[in-house]
Amino acid sequence: MDLVRRILKDMAEAGGPLKASAFVTEGTTFEEVCYHFRIMDEAGLIKATVTYAGDAPYFAVASELTWEGNDFLATVESDTIWQKVKSRVAKATGDASFSVFKAVAVKMTEAAVMAGL
């Protein structure tokens, strides 16, 4: 989920398409980023194209955030909220689906907004 959040944040900041290679780090392979591009596209978070040579991805680009992607990013953009969401999910389940992360993030963001009012 950290990679999902990073992709969303970087895309929002870039304001345009980003290649998968921009997200490759020592701990994240090109194949993992391509996989995330594909599933994030399927989930409706981003618009992405992943091109394969046989079974291996050889090019991937995320072209834009969707409404759903912007909506999720708005709930997890704060580092403080994100750390609390990860901690709460880890304590409750150890690991969870995107929908669980989103539900917890929405609740925590709403609580933070209400506390600030």
Secondary structure as UniProt FT lines:
FT   HELIX           2..14
FT   STRAND          18..19
FT   HELIX           20..23
FT   TURN            26..27
FT   HELIX           30..42
FT   TURN            43..44
FT   STRAND          46..53
FT   TURN            54..55
FT   STRAND          56..65
FT   HELIX           67..76
FT   HELIX           79..92
FT   HELIX           98..116
//
